Amino acid sequence: MEIKINGVYSNEVVTFLKSLGVNNFGFDLRPTSFNFVQLHIIQDIVKVNPNCTFTFLFQNEKDFVIKELVNFVCHETPLQKEQVLLEFTDIHDIDSCESFEMNYIWHFSDLTNYRKILHAKYLRVISLSQNHMQDYQEKQQFFPLLKELYELKRPSNLLDLRINWTEAPGESIIDFIKPNLLTLEIDNSVQSSYRQLDNQIIQIHLSHIKEMLSGGVA
């Protein structure tokens, strides 16, 4: 199981996280986000970390903006296409995601037709929110949903579970979902000030997660 960190905004942050074994990162391109990162900084980061996987997060963005980003990644960075994923954090129709002809992470929502997963060509990762899955558990809908997802997804589709720093991953949820990825997002709970990581807190959290996973979760 791989840990992915969203919201990286500097070479220093990426270098520190790599020292803790993280090699999967998300750049936040949502203009209102505190983790918003400019393209020239992204370019600097990927140049010195060419072997990592990078995701580009969008929310309610115009198609032409996303296409410009795709063009930038393909022509202005050393990244190979398989190292790059788009990530749509809003309620996004799968057909719209497919139109960019790039591998992408889709945030599961039952407010759109998730059964299109079955025919999605570029879908790489199905991302589930731990909070959302807990709601399904409380409504006794978790197992039917999970069964359907496993029937719909391709063997090449990975499952991601988005968790919070301050809330321990639900072991029962992890046991049944068996995610390939655990995603955390940089926020004020792991920063000492604006855009300043608290390295000690990050290290403690990641060590705790790894210890929990090594205790029986594959």
Secondary structure, 3 states (H helix, E strand, C coil): CEEEEECCCCHHHHHHHHHCCCCEEEEECCCCCCCECCHHHHHHHHHHCCCCEEEEEECCCCHHHHHHHHHHHHHHCCCCHHHEEEEECCCCCHHHHHCCCCCEEEECCCCCCHHHHHHCCCEEEEEEEHHHHHHHHHCCCHHHHHHHHHHHCCCCCEEEEECCCCCCCCHHHHHHHCCCEEEEECCHHHEEECCEECHHHHHHHHHHHHHHHHCCCC
